Every structure is written in structure tokens, then in C-alpha cells.
Amino acid sequence: MNGQDYWLPQPDLDGIDVGTVLQALADPVRLQIVRALDAAGESTCTALDVPVKASTVSHHMRSLRESGVVSTRLVGNARPSRLRRDDLERRFPGLLASILSATPPSRDGGDSPAGGPDPKPAL
């Protein structure tokens, strides 16, 4: 690598598909990863504050990279990733901002808005 970073394969700008992006972001863990990357700027799997093992984060990072949501580079043994914010904004204006500004789900996995009632199962 001769002192240069190596970027892992990812779709080019025209290859980013909105359905694939939305499918990737539909997973609650991947959405948490995206929120964490939004706050951190760039991070490795082990440094992100998400409630799953680093190996699971690595699996989800691959899905996010292959969908075009994040880019990942090799730096020695580390694989820092970051959001492809500018690319996503060019391809789908406002999409990432809308997703990131939505009320985040609670850490316990519930999808109820803060202060809202929890849905009860039908008897």
C-alpha cells in the first residue's frame, strides 16, 4: 500500500440505489451505526458505541458499504468507516438528513416515540 490508504469496494455515485439504501437503513442496528458515524465522523467497528459485538458491527458495516451508505478504508489493520454524506446528498437530496433527524428508537429496541404509549398486543 506504500503509505496510501486502500478503499474497500463500494458502488460509484450512479450505482447507489435508493431501495438498497433504504433496505440497509431499515435494520435497527445499522441505523444505530449510521447515527454513531454521524456523531463521530469516522470510526472503526470497535470504537462505535452500539450494543452488539464488533464482529456483528463489521457485518453490518459491510452491508452499509455495499449499499453505498458508508465508505471504508484500510489503514494498517484498522478499517475506519465514514458516511458518504456528500454522495448521498447529490444522489438523493435530503434523504440522509431526514433519516438522521427522525426520532431515534430507544436503546432497548422499542420503536415508540419518547413519552408515547407502548403498543400493546391484541388479546
Secondary structure, 3 states (H helix, E strand, C coil): CCCCCEECCCCCHHHCCHHHHHHHHCCHHHHHHHHHHHHHCCECHHHCCCCCCHHHHHHHHHHHHHHCCEEEEEECCECCEEECHHHHHHHCCCHHHHHHHCCCCCCCCCCCCCCCCCCCCCC
